[in-house]
Amino acid sequence: MLERVLAIETSGKIGHVGVAANGVLLAERELSEARRHARDLTMRCRELLNEQAWRPRDLTCVVVSIGPGSFTGLRVGLASAKTLAYTLGCPLLAVPTFDAIVDALDGIDGTVDVISDALQGMIYVTRYRKADGWEVQEPLRICPASEWAAKVSEGTTVAGLGVSVVEPLLPAGVNVVPPERRQIKLAGLIRLAASQPKRYQADPWSIEPIYLRGSSAEEKRKAITASGSHSPEMSSGHAGG
């Protein structure tokens, strides 16, 4: 399944696409926040395939991160991955972003909270604990950063791009991973997918990004509705956030 892989990671501000063979990353391209739309992602994928002298139909698998993370980035990345997998008839492996982050934390044991910024003082958090491997101890939730920080236990390790949001709130005795280990890495995403392909194999027709809230536009619309102000011009479509 993973002989020739295209991998897409767009959950953070800086996205990446890459190609791998038998679980080993061969090359990757960076997608800046300003260039993370479908056209540029397609161009980077084409460049990578050309470098390896691969045709699209040579791919045996598409791997993609599914969040939580940037609303717009995840939509673009997953839509591209689903289209490729369906068109080529190859498997799609959809990996939760937090799974890949915690899996890469070599040398760390015990409890790890992986966090990302959900904006407006909120965070996404999943709690993992290491047994034979990393297991979810508390599933993904969204909560106020201050509420989480008030309850986090001494000895817990905190990882993920949301560390910078909660770091000023952390009590003594909480461990923080260094900045270079907070973000999902494409090589780690591929390694995890290759190690558990059955767990992460997804249906291109039904798989969706992981959100616990809508886009910025949706949140504003809910606030207006809750306040009793209804605008007939308000769009019901999704917007980036």
C-alpha atoms as an extended CHARMM CRD file, in Angstrom:
* protein
*
       241  EXT
         1         1  MET       CA              0.0000000000        0.0000000000        0.0000000000  PROA      1               0.0000000000
         2         2  LEU       CA              2.7370000000        2.5120000000        0.9130000000  PROA      2               0.0000000000
         3         3  GLU       CA              5.2370000000        1.8190000000       -1.8670000000  PROA      3               0.0000000000
         4         4  ARG       CA              4.7230000000        5.2790000000       -3.4440000000  PROA      4               0.0000000000
         5         5  VAL       CA              2.9390000000        7.8180000000       -1.2590000000  PROA      5               0.0000000000
         6         6  LEU       CA              1.8180000000       11.4130000000       -1.6000000000  PROA      6               0.0000000000
         7         7  ALA       CA              1.3760000000       13.0950000000        1.8080000000  PROA      7               0.0000000000
         8         8  ILE       CA             -0.4720000000       16.3430000000        2.5440000000  PROA      8               0.0000000000
         9         9  GLU       CA             -0.3260000000       18.2830000000        5.8320000000  PROA      9               0.0000000000
        10        10  THR       CA             -2.2790000000       21.5550000000        6.0380000000  PROA      10              0.0000000000
        11        11  SER       CA             -3.4800000000       21.7160000000        9.6410000000  PROA      11              0.0000000000
        12        12  GLY       CA             -1.0450000000       24.4890000000       10.6510000000  PROA      12              0.0000000000
        13        13  LYS       CA             -0.2160000000       27.9340000000        9.3050000000  PROA      13              0.0000000000
        14        14  ILE       CA              2.5950000000       26.4390000000        7.2370000000  PROA      14              0.0000000000
        15        15  GLY       CA              1.5180000000       23.3920000000        5.2440000000  PROA      15              0.0000000000
        16        16  HSD       CA              3.6480000000       20.7310000000        3.5760000000  PROA      16              0.0000000000
        17        17  VAL       CA              3.2810000000       18.1890000000        0.7960000000  PROA      17              0.0000000000
        18        18  GLY       CA              5.7240000000       15.3840000000        0.1700000000  PROA      18              0.0000000000
        19        19  VAL       CA              6.3820000000       12.0550000000       -1.4630000000  PROA      19              0.0000000000
        20        20  ALA       CA              7.5780000000        8.9030000000        0.2490000000  PROA      20              0.0000000000
        21        21  ALA       CA              8.5570000000        5.3770000000       -0.7110000000  PROA      21              0.0000000000
        22        22  ASN       CA              7.9570000000        2.4650000000        1.6650000000  PROA      22              0.0000000000
        23        23  GLY       CA              7.4130000000        4.8120000000        4.6000000000  PROA      23              0.0000000000
        24        24  VAL       CA             10.5150000000        6.9750000000        3.9940000000  PROA      24              0.0000000000
        25        25  LEU       CA             10.1030000000       10.6490000000        3.0550000000  PROA      25              0.0000000000
        26        26  LEU       CA             11.9500000000       11.4190000000       -0.1980000000  PROA      26              0.0000000000
        27        27  ALA       CA             11.1540000000       15.1050000000       -0.7380000000  PROA      27              0.0000000000
        28        28  GLU       CA              8.7390000000       17.7810000000        0.4250000000  PROA      28              0.0000000000
        29        29  ARG       CA              7.5050000000       21.2860000000       -0.3960000000  PROA      29              0.0000000000
        30        30  GLU       CA              6.3590000000       24.0000000000        1.9720000000  PROA      30              0.0000000000
        31        31  LEU       CA              3.0120000000       25.7320000000        1.5480000000  PROA      31              0.0000000000
        32        32  SER       CA              2.9760000000       29.1710000000        3.1490000000  PROA      32              0.0000000000
        33        33  GLU       CA             -0.2090000000       30.5030000000        4.7250000000  PROA      33              0.0000000000
        34        34  ALA       CA             -0.6850000000       32.8860000000        1.7980000000  PROA      34              0.0000000000
        35        35  ARG       CA             -0.2920000000       30.1110000000       -0.8370000000  PROA      35              0.0000000000
        36        36  ARG       CA             -2.2570000000       27.2960000000        0.7250000000  PROA      36              0.0000000000
        37        37  HSD       CA             -5.0840000000       27.0630000000       -1.7770000000  PROA      37              0.0000000000
        38        38  ALA       CA             -5.8960000000       24.1730000000       -4.0860000000  PROA      38              0.0000000000
        39        39  ARG       CA             -4.1290000000       25.5010000000       -7.1800000000  PROA      39              0.0000000000
        40        40  ASP       CA             -0.7620000000       25.9130000000       -5.4500000000  PROA      40              0.0000000000
        41        41  LEU       CA             -1.0510000000       22.6080000000       -3.6170000000  PROA      41              0.0000000000
        42        42  THR       CA             -1.6710000000       20.8910000000       -6.9550000000  PROA      42              0.0000000000
        43        43  MET       CA              1.3660000000       22.5950000000       -8.4680000000  PROA      43              0.0000000000
        44        44  ARG       CA              3.6340000000       21.4770000000       -5.6100000000  PROA      44              0.0000000000
        45        45  CYS       CA              2.3590000000       17.9130000000       -5.8810000000  PROA      45              0.0000000000
        46        46  ARG       CA              3.0720000000       17.9000000000       -9.6110000000  PROA      46              0.0000000000
        47        47  GLU       CA              6.6200000000       19.1680000000       -8.9960000000  PROA      47              0.0000000000
        48        48  LEU       CA              7.2990000000       16.4260000000       -6.4690000000  PROA      48              0.0000000000
        49        49  LEU       CA              5.9860000000       13.6890000000       -8.7320000000  PROA      49              0.0000000000
        50        50  ASN       CA              8.0460000000       14.9700000000      -11.6700000000  PROA      50              0.0000000000
        51        51  GLU       CA             11.2070000000       14.9560000000       -9.5380000000  PROA      51              0.0000000000
        52        52  GLN       CA             10.6940000000       11.2560000000       -8.8110000000  PROA      52              0.0000000000
        53        53  ALA       CA              9.6570000000       10.5040000000      -12.4150000000  PROA      53              0.0000000000
        54        54  TRP       CA              6.3320000000        9.2750000000      -11.0360000000  PROA      54              0.0000000000
        55        55  ARG       CA              3.0300000000        9.6040000000      -12.8350000000  PROA      55              0.0000000000
        56        56  PRO       CA             -0.0530000000       10.2390000000      -10.6930000000  PROA      56              0.0000000000
        57        57  ARG       CA             -1.2740000000        6.7040000000      -11.4100000000  PROA      57              0.0000000000
        58        58  ASP       CA              1.9820000000        5.3560000000       -9.9420000000  PROA      58              0.0000000000
        59        59  LEU       CA              0.8580000000        6.4410000000       -6.4670000000  PROA      59              0.0000000000
        60        60  THR       CA             -0.2470000000        3.5840000000       -4.2310000000  PROA      60              0.0000000000
        61        61  CYS       CA             -1.5640000000        5.6850000000       -1.3400000000  PROA      61              0.0000000000
        62        62  VAL       CA             -2.4690000000        9.2250000000       -0.2800000000  PROA      62              0.0000000000
        63        63  VAL       CA             -1.8610000000       10.2700000000        3.3400000000  PROA      63              0.0000000000
        64        64  VAL       CA             -3.4260000000       13.4040000000        4.8250000000  PROA      64              0.0000000000
        65        65  SER       CA             -3.7030000000       15.0520000000        8.2460000000  PROA      65              0.0000000000
        66        66  ILE       CA             -7.2940000000       15.8350000000        9.2500000000  PROA      66              0.0000000000
        67        67  GLY       CA             -6.9220000000       18.2000000000       12.2040000000  PROA      67              0.0000000000
        68        68  PRO       CA             -7.8560000000       19.8350000000       14.3620000000  PROA      68              0.0000000000
        69        69  GLY       CA             -6.2740000000       22.9330000000       12.9070000000  PROA      69              0.0000000000
        70        70  SER       CA             -6.8120000000       25.6890000000       10.3750000000  PROA      70              0.0000000000
        71        71  PHE       CA            -10.3510000000       25.5630000000        8.9910000000  PROA      71              0.0000000000
        72        72  THR       CA             -9.3440000000       26.6840000000        5.5010000000  PROA      72              0.0000000000
        73        73  GLY       CA             -6.1180000000       24.6800000000        5.3870000000  PROA      73              0.0000000000
        74        74  LEU       CA             -7.7910000000       21.4360000000        6.4010000000  PROA      74              0.0000000000
        75        75  ARG       CA            -10.5860000000       21.8940000000        3.8810000000  PROA      75              0.0000000000
        76        76  VAL       CA             -8.1460000000       22.4440000000        1.0270000000  PROA      76              0.0000000000
        77        77  GLY       CA             -5.7960000000       19.6330000000        2.0460000000  PROA      77              0.0000000000
        78        78  LEU       CA             -8.4640000000       17.0140000000        2.6150000000  PROA      78              0.0000000000
        79        79  ALA       CA            -10.4470000000       17.9310000000       -0.4950000000  PROA      79              0.0000000000
        80        80  SER       CA             -7.3020000000       17.5120000000       -2.5980000000  PROA      80              0.0000000000
        81        81  ALA       CA             -6.4030000000       14.2090000000       -0.9290000000  PROA      81              0.0000000000
        82        82  LYS       CA             -9.9230000000       12.8110000000       -1.3540000000  PROA      82              0.0000000000
        83        83  THR       CA            -10.0540000000       13.7920000000       -5.0160000000  PROA      83              0.0000000000
        84        84  LEU       CA             -6.6910000000       12.1810000000       -5.7290000000  PROA      84              0.0000000000
        85        85  ALA       CA             -7.4520000000        8.9660000000       -3.8710000000  PROA      85              0.0000000000
        86        86  TYR       CA            -10.8420000000        8.5790000000       -5.5310000000  PROA      86              0.0000000000
        87        87  THR       CA             -9.5910000000        9.4450000000       -9.0190000000  PROA      87              0.0000000000
        88        88  LEU       CA             -6.5770000000        7.1400000000       -8.7970000000  PROA      88              0.0000000000
        89        89  GLY       CA             -8.4330000000        4.3580000000       -6.9880000000  PROA      89              0.0000000000
        90        90  CYS       CA             -5.7910000000        4.1480000000       -4.2560000000  PROA      90              0.0000000000
        91        91  PRO       CA             -6.2290000000        4.0190000000       -0.4560000000  PROA      91              0.0000000000
        92        92  LEU       CA             -6.6520000000        7.2160000000        1.5650000000  PROA      92              0.0000000000
        93        93  LEU       CA             -5.0890000000        7.2730000000        5.0450000000  PROA      93              0.0000000000
        94        94  ALA       CA             -6.5060000000       10.1050000000        7.1780000000  PROA      94              0.0000000000
        95        95  VAL       CA             -4.5000000000       10.7440000000       10.3550000000  PROA      95              0.0000000000
        96        96  PRO       CA             -5.6240000000       13.0320000000       13.2070000000  PROA      96              0.0000000000
        97        97  THR       CA             -2.9990000000       15.7430000000       13.5750000000  PROA      97              0.0000000000
        98        98  PHE       CA             -2.6240000000       15.2540000000       17.3360000000  PROA      98              0.0000000000
        99        99  ASP       CA             -1.9290000000       11.5210000000       16.8780000000  PROA      99              0.0000000000
       100       100  ALA       CA              1.0510000000       12.3550000000       14.6670000000  PROA      100             0.0000000000
       101       101  ILE       CA              2.3590000000       15.0140000000       17.0540000000  PROA      101             0.0000000000
       102       102  VAL       CA              2.3240000000       12.7680000000       20.1180000000  PROA      102             0.0000000000
       103       103  ASP       CA              3.6920000000        9.7860000000       18.2020000000  PROA      103             0.0000000000
       104       104  ALA       CA              6.8360000000       11.8030000000       17.4270000000  PROA      104             0.0000000000
       105       105  LEU       CA              7.5860000000       12.5900000000       21.0860000000  PROA      105             0.0000000000
       106       106  ASP       CA             10.3920000000       10.0740000000       21.5540000000  PROA      106             0.0000000000
       107       107  GLY       CA             11.7650000000        9.8620000000       25.0680000000  PROA      107             0.0000000000
       108       108  ILE       CA              8.6170000000       11.2120000000       26.7530000000  PROA      108             0.0000000000
       109       109  ASP       CA              6.4050000000        9.0680000000       28.9700000000  PROA      109             0.0000000000
       110       110  GLY       CA              3.3930000000        9.5900000000       31.1860000000  PROA      110             0.0000000000
       111       111  THR       CA              0.5670000000       11.9810000000       30.3580000000  PROA      111             0.0000000000
       112       112  VAL       CA              0.7190000000       14.3590000000       27.3890000000  PROA      112             0.0000000000
       113       113  ASP       CA             -1.8530000000       17.0260000000       26.5280000000  PROA      113             0.0000000000
       114       114  VAL       CA             -1.6530000000       18.0300000000       22.8530000000  PROA      114             0.0000000000
       115       115  ILE       CA             -3.0780000000       21.4910000000       22.2700000000  PROA      115             0.0000000000
       116       116  SER       CA             -3.9040000000       23.8230000000       19.4160000000  PROA      116             0.0000000000
       117       117  ASP       CA             -5.3570000000       27.3140000000       19.3840000000  PROA      117             0.0000000000
       118       118  ALA       CA             -9.1240000000       27.3970000000       18.7620000000  PROA      118             0.0000000000
       119       119  LEU       CA             -9.1100000000       31.2390000000       18.8940000000  PROA      119             0.0000000000
       120       120  GLN       CA            -11.0500000000       33.5980000000       21.1420000000  PROA      120             0.0000000000
       121       121  GLY       CA             -9.3870000000       32.2110000000       24.2680000000  PROA      121             0.0000000000
       122       122  MET       CA            -10.3340000000       28.6130000000       23.4600000000  PROA      122             0.0000000000
       123       123  ILE       CA             -8.1150000000       25.5890000000       22.8250000000  PROA      123             0.0000000000
       124       124  TYR       CA             -8.4190000000       22.1200000000       21.3620000000  PROA      124             0.0000000000
       125       125  VAL       CA             -6.9280000000       19.4770000000       23.6340000000  PROA      125             0.0000000000
       126       126  THR       CA             -6.5270000000       15.6990000000       23.6000000000  PROA      126             0.0000000000
       127       127  ARG       CA             -4.9360000000       13.8650000000       26.5340000000  PROA      127             0.0000000000
       128       128  TYR       CA             -2.7180000000       10.8690000000       25.7670000000  PROA      128             0.0000000000
       129       129  ARG       CA             -0.9890000000        8.3870000000       28.0300000000  PROA      129             0.0000000000
       130       130  LYS       CA              1.8000000000        6.0200000000       27.0920000000  PROA      130             0.0000000000
       131       131  ALA       CA              1.2710000000        2.3130000000       27.7270000000  PROA      131             0.0000000000
       132       132  ASP       CA              2.5270000000       -0.0770000000       25.0420000000  PROA      132             0.0000000000
       133       133  GLY       CA              2.1030000000        2.9190000000       22.7530000000  PROA      133             0.0000000000
       134       134  TRP       CA              0.2620000000        6.2190000000       22.9330000000  PROA      134             0.0000000000
       135       135  GLU       CA             -3.3920000000        5.8370000000       23.8500000000  PROA      135             0.0000000000
       136       136  VAL       CA             -6.1000000000        8.4920000000       24.0970000000  PROA      136             0.0000000000
       137       137  GLN       CA             -6.9360000000        9.0020000000       27.7660000000  PROA      137             0.0000000000
       138       138  GLU       CA             -9.3570000000       11.8940000000       27.2500000000  PROA      138             0.0000000000
       139       139  PRO       CA            -10.7750000000       12.4870000000       23.7480000000  PROA      139             0.0000000000
       140       140  LEU       CA            -10.5620000000       15.7300000000       21.8240000000  PROA      140             0.0000000000
       141       141  ARG       CA            -12.5060000000       18.6040000000       23.3200000000  PROA      141             0.0000000000
       142       142  ILE       CA            -12.6570000000       22.3680000000       23.0420000000  PROA      142             0.0000000000
       143       143  CYS       CA            -12.5140000000       24.4490000000       26.2060000000  PROA      143             0.0000000000
       144       144  PRO       CA            -11.3200000000       27.8110000000       27.5550000000  PROA      144             0.0000000000
       145       145  ALA       CA             -7.5330000000       27.8890000000       27.8790000000  PROA      145             0.0000000000
       146       146  SER       CA             -7.8010000000       29.2640000000       31.4140000000  PROA      146             0.0000000000
       147       147  GLU       CA            -10.1550000000       26.4600000000       32.4760000000  PROA      147             0.0000000000
       148       148  TRP       CA             -7.7930000000       23.7850000000       31.1680000000  PROA      148             0.0000000000
       149       149  ALA       CA             -4.7210000000       25.4280000000       32.7540000000  PROA      149             0.0000000000
       150       150  ALA       CA             -6.4180000000       25.5820000000       36.1540000000  PROA      150             0.0000000000
       151       151  LYS       CA             -6.8910000000       21.8010000000       36.1510000000  PROA      151             0.0000000000
       152       152  VAL       CA             -3.7490000000       20.4640000000       34.4570000000  PROA      152             0.0000000000
       153       153  SER       CA             -1.7570000000       18.2020000000       36.7680000000  PROA      153             0.0000000000
       154       154  GLU       CA              1.8640000000       18.4980000000       37.8070000000  PROA      154             0.0000000000
       155       155  GLY       CA              4.0570000000       16.2100000000       35.7040000000  PROA      155             0.0000000000
       156       156  THR       CA              1.8730000000       16.5280000000       32.6060000000  PROA      156             0.0000000000
       157       157  THR       CA              3.7240000000       17.2830000000       29.3670000000  PROA      157             0.0000000000
       158       158  VAL       CA              2.1800000000       19.8530000000       27.0310000000  PROA      158             0.0000000000
       159       159  ALA       CA              2.7640000000       19.6720000000       23.2560000000  PROA      159             0.0000000000
       160       160  GLY       CA              1.3000000000       21.0780000000       20.0550000000  PROA      160             0.0000000000
       161       161  LEU       CA              1.1670000000       24.4830000000       18.3890000000  PROA      161             0.0000000000
       162       162  GLY       CA             -1.1600000000       25.7820000000       21.1140000000  PROA      162             0.0000000000
       163       163  VAL       CA              1.6000000000       25.6760000000       23.7300000000  PROA      163             0.0000000000
       164       164  SER       CA              2.4000000000       29.3480000000       23.1230000000  PROA      164             0.0000000000
       165       165  VAL       CA             -1.2230000000       30.2260000000       23.9380000000  PROA      165             0.0000000000
       166       166  VAL       CA             -1.3200000000       28.4380000000       27.3030000000  PROA      166             0.0000000000
       167       167  GLU       CA              2.3050000000       28.7790000000       28.4190000000  PROA      167             0.0000000000
       168       168  PRO       CA              1.7290000000       31.9940000000       30.4240000000  PROA      168             0.0000000000
       169       169  LEU       CA             -1.0940000000       30.2320000000       32.2950000000  PROA      169             0.0000000000
       170       170  LEU       CA              0.7520000000       27.0510000000       33.2380000000  PROA      170             0.0000000000
       171       171  PRO       CA              1.3450000000       26.1850000000       36.8970000000  PROA      171             0.0000000000
       172       172  ALA       CA              4.7230000000       25.0130000000       38.1620000000  PROA      172             0.0000000000
       173       173  GLY       CA              5.6130000000       21.3920000000       37.4890000000  PROA      173             0.0000000000
       174       174  VAL       CA              4.0680000000       21.1540000000       34.0140000000  PROA      174             0.0000000000
       175       175  ASN       CA              6.5310000000       20.1540000000       31.2990000000  PROA      175             0.0000000000
       176       176  VAL       CA              6.5800000000       21.9770000000       27.9710000000  PROA      176             0.0000000000
       177       177  VAL       CA              8.1000000000       20.5050000000       24.8170000000  PROA      177             0.0000000000
       178       178  PRO       CA             10.5120000000       22.8090000000       22.9270000000  PROA      178             0.0000000000
       179       179  PRO       CA              9.1900000000       24.7640000000       19.9070000000  PROA      179             0.0000000000
       180       180  GLU       CA             10.8290000000       22.4770000000       17.3430000000  PROA      180             0.0000000000
       181       181  ARG       CA              8.7920000000       19.4970000000       18.6280000000  PROA      181             0.0000000000
       182       182  ARG       CA              5.3830000000       21.1550000000       18.7740000000  PROA      182             0.0000000000
       183       183  GLN       CA              4.3580000000       20.9840000000       15.1260000000  PROA      183             0.0000000000
       184       184  ILE       CA              3.3970000000       17.9560000000       13.0820000000  PROA      184             0.0000000000
       185       185  LYS       CA              6.1970000000       16.8550000000       10.7620000000  PROA      185             0.0000000000
       186       186  LEU       CA              5.4980000000       15.2760000000        7.3950000000  PROA      186             0.0000000000
       187       187  ALA       CA              7.9470000000       12.4380000000        8.0520000000  PROA      187             0.0000000000
       188       188  GLY       CA              6.1540000000       11.6570000000       11.3130000000  PROA      188             0.0000000000
       189       189  LEU       CA              2.7500000000       11.7190000000        9.6250000000  PROA      189             0.0000000000
       190       190  ILE       CA              3.9700000000        9.2100000000        7.0300000000  PROA      190             0.0000000000
       191       191  ARG       CA              5.6550000000        7.0090000000        9.6240000000  PROA      191             0.0000000000
       192       192  LEU       CA              2.5120000000        6.7780000000       11.7500000000  PROA      192             0.0000000000
       193       193  ALA       CA              0.2750000000        6.0640000000        8.7580000000  PROA      193             0.0000000000
       194       194  ALA       CA              2.6680000000        3.3470000000        7.5820000000  PROA      194             0.0000000000
       195       195  SER       CA              2.7250000000        1.7220000000       11.0220000000  PROA      195             0.0000000000
       196       196  GLN       CA             -1.0940000000        1.5040000000       11.3360000000  PROA      196             0.0000000000
       197       197  PRO       CA             -2.6210000000        1.6390000000        7.8480000000  PROA      197             0.0000000000
       198       198  LYS       CA             -5.8040000000       -0.2390000000        8.7810000000  PROA      198             0.0000000000
       199       199  ARG       CA             -6.5110000000        2.1460000000       11.6520000000  PROA      199             0.0000000000
       200       200  TYR       CA             -6.2910000000        5.2380000000        9.4770000000  PROA      200             0.0000000000
       201       201  GLN       CA             -7.7500000000        4.0170000000        6.1870000000  PROA      201             0.0000000000
       202       202  ALA       CA            -10.7200000000        6.2270000000        5.2960000000  PROA      202             0.0000000000
       203       203  ASP       CA            -13.5810000000        6.4170000000        2.8250000000  PROA      203             0.0000000000
       204       204  PRO       CA            -12.9680000000        9.3720000000        0.4600000000  PROA      204             0.0000000000
       205       205  TRP       CA            -16.7230000000        9.9180000000        0.2310000000  PROA      205             0.0000000000
       206       206  SER       CA            -17.3650000000       10.3330000000        3.9500000000  PROA      206             0.0000000000
       207       207  ILE       CA            -14.1850000000       11.4400000000        5.7460000000  PROA      207             0.0000000000
       208       208  GLU       CA            -14.3220000000       15.0180000000        7.0690000000  PROA      208             0.0000000000
       209       209  PRO       CA            -11.8130000000       17.2900000000        8.8350000000  PROA      209             0.0000000000
       210       210  ILE       CA            -11.8900000000       17.3050000000       12.6240000000  PROA      210             0.0000000000
       211       211  TYR       CA            -13.5840000000       20.4650000000       13.9660000000  PROA      211             0.0000000000
       212       212  LEU       CA            -15.4660000000       21.1410000000       17.1450000000  PROA      212             0.0000000000
       213       213  ARG       CA            -16.4790000000       24.6050000000       15.9950000000  PROA      213             0.0000000000
       214       214  GLY       CA            -17.2050000000       26.3340000000       12.7170000000  PROA      214             0.0000000000
       215       215  SER       CA            -15.2550000000       28.9290000000       10.7980000000  PROA      215             0.0000000000
       216       216  SER       CA            -14.8740000000       32.5270000000       11.9710000000  PROA      216             0.0000000000
       217       217  ALA       CA            -17.8200000000       33.5500000000        9.7820000000  PROA      217             0.0000000000
       218       218  GLU       CA            -20.0050000000       30.8270000000       11.2790000000  PROA      218             0.0000000000
       219       219  GLU       CA            -19.0830000000       31.8390000000       14.8190000000  PROA      219             0.0000000000
       220       220  LYS       CA            -19.9880000000       35.4790000000       14.0700000000  PROA      220             0.0000000000
       221       221  ARG       CA            -23.2770000000       34.3900000000       12.5400000000  PROA      221             0.0000000000
       222       222  LYS       CA            -24.1540000000       32.3770000000       15.6530000000  PROA      222             0.0000000000
       223       223  ALA       CA            -23.3310000000       35.3600000000       17.8680000000  PROA      223             0.0000000000
       224       224  ILE       CA            -25.5780000000       37.6410000000       15.8110000000  PROA      224             0.0000000000
       225       225  THR       CA            -28.3860000000       35.0870000000       15.8650000000  PROA      225             0.0000000000
       226       226  ALA       CA            -28.0550000000       34.6350000000       19.6220000000  PROA      226             0.0000000000
       227       227  SER       CA            -28.2890000000       38.3950000000       20.1430000000  PROA      227             0.0000000000
       228       228  GLY       CA            -31.5600000000       38.4900000000       18.2230000000  PROA      228             0.0000000000
       229       229  SER       CA            -30.2050000000       40.2930000000       15.1610000000  PROA      229             0.0000000000
       230       230  HSD       CA            -31.0740000000       38.4320000000       11.9820000000  PROA      230             0.0000000000
       231       231  SER       CA            -29.7660000000       39.6710000000        8.6650000000  PROA      231             0.0000000000
       232       232  PRO       CA            -31.4810000000       38.3750000000        5.5020000000  PROA      232             0.0000000000
       233       233  GLU       CA            -28.1920000000       38.9090000000        3.6680000000  PROA      233             0.0000000000
       234       234  MET       CA            -26.1930000000       36.6000000000        5.9210000000  PROA      234             0.0000000000
       235       235  SER       CA            -24.6770000000       33.7770000000        3.8820000000  PROA      235             0.0000000000
       236       236  SER       CA            -24.9100000000       30.1810000000        5.0720000000  PROA      236             0.0000000000
       237       237  GLY       CA            -21.7030000000       29.1290000000        3.2940000000  PROA      237             0.0000000000
       238       238  HSD       CA            -18.4150000000       28.2320000000        4.9950000000  PROA      238             0.0000000000
       239       239  ALA       CA            -15.5660000000       30.7070000000        5.1580000000  PROA      239             0.0000000000
       240       240  GLY       CA            -11.9290000000       30.3240000000        6.0710000000  PROA      240             0.0000000000
       241       241  GLY       CA            -10.7930000000       30.7050000000        9.6480000000  PROA      241             0.0000000000
